[in-house]
Amino acid sequence: MNILHVCGTKRLAGRELFVYKQSLKMRENGHNVFIVARTGFGLGELALEAKIPCLLYKGGISRLWFPFQVRNFITKNKIDVVHFHQLRLVRRLMPFLPGGNNRPAYIFTDAAPHPKKITSWLTTKVLEMLDLLLVPSESQRSQAAWALGYPEDKIKVLGNGVDTQLFCPPNDEDEKKSIRSKYDIPLEIPCISLMARIDKDKGQDTVIEAAKILVSEGRKFRVEICGDLDTAGKGQTFIDEIKIMSEDSLLNGCVHLRGFVSNVPEYLKTVDLQVLPSTYESFGFVIAEAMAVGLPVVATSVGALPYIIQPEECGIVVDHSSPKQLASAIARILDDPRMAAEMGRRGRERVIERFSLKRHLEEAFKYYDECR
């Protein structure tokens, strides 16, 4: 099968990394995989390094003929399935792509949450050209239908997937200590991680405020905030705020800004607890990945997070923007090692059962075949 993934963002976050991993696994399974992405940015660069055939495009005036480039790329490579990962590109490209009996199947994964209704005459007409609309969780089916004006009974759920062989617990305490030493993380205190894009929506400020509460209670721990600290543009203001907040003397140096982590599966083996106090999420890859490593988790009740975690089973769910609730949840887990271990065990079992990359691909190919 010839599969084209279309994902043209200016960043390298959870969605983009998943499209990349998905493409590699599809290629390993014997399929021909192609990618459309922005030139000079994360996904396109990763695809080129992996020698995945790409159509890279620039902004500016080149956008005018970009739809025709994609059309020719589809025809030349005899694409069977075009899988979109952005509504913006669905609206821009679909009216110009091949039609008729021999056209590819057109599928769109609506991976982004919609706090506002965005349906319009154009959106409705373009989405009617699709063969299938996928969402990553049941909770987003009605949300996507409301926001996009797409019939809810025609929306299917396809949960995202984690490579559970790559994301796995450390073999023993010695391995964990060895990796902690490599990352210069103290061995004698718990390590709490927030791994996400540095952004107001991800709640790094909430974690720091929660850390202040925990320090005031006399607790010893380390908070690792992981994410690119050199992002240019509007996000830099918030990054600067986080840097100032982390240097507050009340924290006693317990908050560490790790920066970008290149080897996430290895790094997670150093951690005792993963948190994600986002104000909204579409799926929450880092939570599923942490659960696959056997970590208890604390996250907010947004997007698919409660569905992934199953509150009180694999972790604790709290309200967003509430440092007090977050601090309380962290304290519960740190104070009860037996509960933490049980949550971690159940979390890995849940990811293997419901959110493995293997299962994701099996279901994706089933949908691909139904649409062709």
C-alpha positions in Angstrom: 0.0 0.0 0.0 1.2 3.5 -0.8 0.5 5.9 2.1 0.9 9.6 2.2 0.9 11.5 5.5 0.3 15.2 5.3 1.4 17.2 8.4 2.9 20.7 7.7 3.5 22.3 11.0 6.3 24.6 12.2 7.1 22.6 15.3 8.1 19.1 16.5 5.6 18.1 19.2 3.6 15.0 20.0 1.5 14.9 16.9 4.5 15.4 14.5 6.6 12.8 16.4 3.8 10.3 16.2 3.4 10.8 12.5 7.1 10.1 12.1 7.0 7.0 14.3 3.9 5.8 12.6 5.5 6.2 9.2 8.6 4.2 10.2 6.5 1.4 11.5 4.3 1.3 8.4 7.5 1.1 6.3 8.8 -1.7 8.5 5.5 -3.5 7.7 6.3 -3.4 4.0 4.3 -0.4 2.9 5.5 2.5 0.9 5.3 5.7 3.0 5.6 9.3 1.9 5.3 12.6 3.8 4.2 16.1 3.0 5.7 18.6 5.5 7.1 22.1 5.9 10.7 22.6 4.8 13.2 23.5 7.5 11.1 22.2 10.4 11.1 19.1 12.6 9.0 16.5 10.8 10.5 17.2 7.4 14.0 17.0 8.7 13.4 13.8 10.5 11.8 12.3 7.4 14.7 13.2 5.3 17.2 11.7 7.8 15.2 8.5 7.7 15.1 8.6 3.9 11.3 8.7 3.7 10.3 10.2 0.4 9.0 13.7 1.0 7.3 16.7 -0.6 8.5 19.7 1.3 7.0 23.1 0.8 7.7 26.6 1.9 5.5 29.4 3.0 4.9 32.7 1.2 4.0 32.8 -2.5 4.9 29.2 -3.1 1.7 28.3 -1.3 -0.2 29.2 -4.5 1.0 26.2 -6.5 1.5 23.9 -3.5 -1.9 22.1 -4.0 -0.9 21.3 -7.5 2.4 20.0 -6.4 0.6 17.6 -4.0 -1.8 16.5 -6.7 1.1 15.6 -9.0 3.0 13.9 -6.1 -0.1 11.7 -5.4 -0.5 10.8 -9.1 3.2 10.1 -9.7 3.6 7.9 -6.7 0.2 6.1 -7.2 -0.9 6.9 -3.6 -3.6 4.6 -2.2 -4.3 6.5 1.0 -3.8 10.2 1.9 -3.9 10.7 5.7 -4.2 14.3 6.8 -3.2 15.4 10.3 -4.2 19.1 10.1 -7.6 20.6 9.3 -5.8 23.6 7.7 -4.2 21.4 5.1 -7.4 19.5 4.5 -9.2 22.8 3.6 -6.3 24.0 1.5 -5.6 20.9 -0.5 -8.8 18.7 -0.8 -10.5 20.8 -3.6 -7.5 20.3 -5.8 -6.7 16.6 -5.3 -7.5 13.8 -7.6 -11.2 12.6 -7.8 -13.1 10.0 -9.6 -13.2 6.2 -9.2 -9.5 5.7 -9.1 -8.7 8.4 -6.5 -7.0 7.6 -3.2 -8.8 7.2 0.0 -8.8 10.5 1.9 -8.7 10.3 5.7 -8.3 13.0 8.4 -7.3 12.6 12.0 -8.7 15.5 14.0 -6.0 15.6 16.6 -6.5 19.1 17.9 -9.1 20.2 20.4 -11.7 22.8 19.4 -12.7 25.2 22.2 -14.7 27.2 19.6 -17.0 26.2 16.8 -15.2 26.5 13.5 -17.6 25.0 11.0 -18.3 27.0 7.9 -19.7 26.5 4.4 -16.2 25.8 3.1 -15.3 23.5 5.9 -18.5 21.5 5.5 -18.0 21.1 1.7 -14.4 20.1 2.0 -15.0 17.6 4.8 -17.8 16.0 2.6 -15.0 15.0 0.3 -13.3 12.9 3.0 -13.9 9.1 3.2 -13.3 9.1 7.0 -12.8 11.4 10.0 -10.8 9.8 12.9 -10.5 11.1 16.5 -8.1 9.8 19.1 -10.7 9.2 21.9 -14.4 8.7 22.5 -14.6 12.0 24.4 -13.7 13.9 21.2 -16.2 12.3 18.9 -19.1 14.6 19.8 -16.7 17.6 20.3 -15.4 17.2 16.7 -18.9 16.8 15.3 -20.1 20.0 17.1 -17.0 22.0 16.0 -16.7 20.8 12.5 -20.3 20.1 11.6 -19.4 16.5 10.6 -22.0 13.7 11.3 -21.1 12.1 14.6 -22.1 8.6 13.4 -19.5 8.9 10.6 -16.6 9.7 13.0 -14.5 6.7 14.1 -12.2 6.5 17.1 -8.6 5.5 16.5 -6.5 5.9 19.7 -2.9 6.9 19.2 -0.2 4.3 19.9 3.0 3.9 22.0 5.8 1.6 21.1 5.7 -0.5 24.3 8.9 -2.3 23.5 10.8 1.0 23.3 8.9 2.5 26.2 9.4 0.0 29.0 10.4 0.0 32.7 14.0 -0.2 33.8 15.2 -3.8 34.3 16.0 -3.1 38.0 17.0 -0.4 40.4 20.6 -0.6 39.4 19.7 0.4 35.8 17.6 3.3 37.1 20.4 4.5 39.3 22.9 4.3 36.4 20.6 6.3 34.1 20.0 8.9 36.9 23.7 9.3 37.3 24.0 9.9 33.5 21.4 12.7 33.7 22.9 14.1 36.9 19.7 13.5 38.9 20.1 12.9 42.7 19.6 9.3 43.7 18.2 9.8 47.1 15.1 11.9 46.4 12.0 11.4 44.2 12.0 12.8 40.7 8.9 14.4 39.2 8.9 15.2 35.5 6.8 17.4 33.2 7.7 16.7 29.6 5.9 18.9 27.2 6.3 21.9 24.9 7.1 25.0 27.1 3.7 26.7 26.8 1.1 28.3 29.0 -1.3 25.5 27.9 0.9 22.8 29.3 1.0 24.2 32.8 4.7 24.5 33.7 3.8 27.5 35.9 1.2 25.4 37.7 3.9 22.7 38.5 6.2 25.3 39.9 3.5 26.8 42.1 2.7 23.2 43.3 6.4 22.7 44.0 6.3 25.7 46.3 3.5 24.2 48.3 5.3 20.9 48.6 8.5 22.6 49.7 6.6 24.5 52.3 5.5 21.2 53.7 9.1 20.2 54.2 9.3 17.7 51.3 12.5 16.8 49.5 12.1 16.1 45.8 13.3 17.3 42.3 11.0 18.6 39.5 12.4 18.2 36.0 10.8 20.5 33.4 11.6 19.1 30.0 11.1 21.0 26.8 12.9 23.3 24.3 14.0 26.5 26.0 15.2 28.2 22.9 12.0 28.5 20.9 11.8 31.9 19.1 8.6 33.8 18.8 5.6 34.3 21.0 6.4 31.4 23.2 9.7 32.9 24.4 7.9 35.3 26.8 6.4 32.4 28.7 9.8 30.5 28.7 11.4 33.6 30.3 8.7 33.6 32.9 9.3 30.0 33.7 13.0 30.6 34.1 12.4 33.4 36.6 9.8 31.3 38.5 12.2 28.4 38.8 14.9 30.6 40.4 12.6 31.6 43.3 14.5 31.1 46.5 11.4 29.5 48.1 11.9 26.5 45.9 15.3 25.7 47.4 16.6 24.8 44.0 14.3 21.8 43.6 13.0 22.8 40.1 15.4 22.0 37.3 14.9 23.1 33.6 16.2 20.1 31.7 15.6 21.5 28.2 15.0 19.3 25.2 15.3 15.6 25.8 16.4 13.6 22.8 16.1 10.1 24.2 12.7 10.1 25.9 12.4 6.3 26.6 15.7 6.3 28.4 15.1 9.5 30.3 11.7 8.3 31.6 13.4 5.4 33.3 15.0 7.9 35.7 11.6 9.4 36.8 9.3 8.4 39.7 6.2 10.4 38.7 5.0 12.1 35.5 2.7 15.1 35.6 0.8 17.0 32.9 -1.4 19.9 34.2 -2.5 21.0 30.7 -5.4 23.4 30.2 -6.4 21.2 27.2 -5.0 18.2 25.3 -6.1 16.2 22.3 -4.5 13.0 23.5 -1.5 13.3 25.8 1.3 11.2 24.3 3.7 11.8 27.2 1.2 10.4 29.7 0.7 7.2 27.7 4.5 6.9 27.2 5.1 7.4 31.0 2.4 4.7 31.8 4.2 2.4 29.3 7.4 2.9 31.4 5.4 1.9 34.5 5.1 5.3 36.1 2.2 6.6 38.1 0.8 9.8 36.5 -1.0 13.0 37.5 -2.9 14.9 34.8 -5.8 17.2 34.3 -9.3 16.3 33.3 -9.1 17.5 29.7 -9.2 15.8 26.3 -8.5 12.1 26.3 -6.4 12.2 29.5 -9.1 10.8 31.9 -9.9 8.1 29.4 -6.2 7.1 29.2 -5.6 7.2 32.9 -8.8 5.8 34.3 -8.7 8.0 37.5 -7.4 6.2 40.6 -6.4 3.2 38.5 -3.3 4.4 36.7 -3.0 7.8 38.2 -4.8 10.8 39.6 -6.8 13.4 37.6 -7.1 17.0 38.9 -8.5 20.3 37.7 -6.3 22.4 35.5 -4.7 25.6 36.8 -5.0 24.3 40.4 -1.5 24.2 42.1 -3.2 23.1 45.3 -4.9 20.0 43.8 -1.7 19.2 41.8 0.4 19.4 45.0 -2.0 17.2 46.9 -2.1 14.5 44.2 1.7 14.5 44.0 2.0 14.2 47.8 -0.5 11.2 47.8 1.6 9.3 45.3 5.0 10.1 46.9 3.7 9.1 50.4 2.3 5.8 49.2 5.0 3.8 47.3 2.8 0.7 47.2 -0.1 2.6 45.5 2.4 4.3 43.2 3.9 0.9 42.1 0.4 -0.5 41.6 -0.7 2.5 39.5 2.5 2.1 37.4 1.8 -1.6 36.9 -1.8 -1.1 35.8 -0.8 1.8 33.6 1.6 -0.3 31.6 -1.0 -3.0 31.3 -3.5 -0.5 30.0 -1.2 1.0 27.4 -0.3 -2.5 26.1 -4.0 -3.4 25.9 -5.5 -0.2 24.6 -2.8 2.2 23.3 0.1 0.1 21.8 1.5 1.2 18.4 0.9 -2.4 17.2 -2.8 -2.1 17.9 -3.0 1.4 16.5 -1.5 0.2 13.2 -3.8 -2.8 13.0 -6.8 -0.6 13.3 -5.4 2.0 11.0 -4.9 -0.5 8.2 -8.4 -1.8 8.8 -9.8 1.7 8.2 -7.5 2.2 5.2 -8.7 -1.0 3.6 -12.4 -0.2 4.2 -12.0 3.2 2.5 -10.1 2.0 -0.6 
